[in-house]
């Protein structure tokens, strides 16, 4: 069965649990900006009308 090799949280050691908890605890917004799009015509129009 394909699920025989699945690792769950209970299978992790303490260091791995701490690492995963650090990923889950980050409250920061992800950076979704695409390089070059901040200077596009649409982005400039949105800034002109203060929509973004």
C-alpha positions in Angstrom: 0.0 0.0 0.0 1.2 3.5 -0.8 0.6 4.8 2.7 3.0 2.4 4.4 5.9 4.8 4.1 4.1 7.9 5.2 5.7 9.9 8.1 3.3 11.5 10.6 4.0 14.1 13.3 4.2 11.4 15.9 7.1 9.8 14.0 9.2 13.0 14.1 12.0 13.5 16.6 12.1 16.6 18.8 14.4 18.6 16.5 12.1 18.0 13.5 9.0 18.9 15.6 10.6 22.2 16.6 11.4 23.0 13.0 7.9 22.3 11.9 6.5 24.3 14.8 8.6 27.2 13.6 7.2 27.0 10.1 3.6 26.9 11.4 4.1 29.7 13.9 5.3 32.2 11.3 2.7 34.9 11.1 4.3 36.8 8.3 2.6 37.3 5.0 4.2 35.4 2.1 5.9 37.6 -0.5 3.8 37.0 -3.6 5.3 39.7 -5.7 6.6 38.7 -9.1 9.7 40.4 -10.3 9.0 43.1 -12.9 5.2 43.3 -12.3 5.5 46.1 -9.7 6.6 48.4 -12.6 3.9 47.2 -15.0 1.4 49.6 -16.6 -1.5 48.1 -14.5 0.5 48.4 -11.3 1.2 52.1 -12.1 -2.5 52.8 -12.8 -3.5 51.1 -9.6 -1.0 53.2 -7.6 -2.3 56.3 -9.5 -5.8 55.7 -8.2 -4.5 54.4 -4.8 -6.0 51.0 -5.2 -2.9 49.1 -4.4 
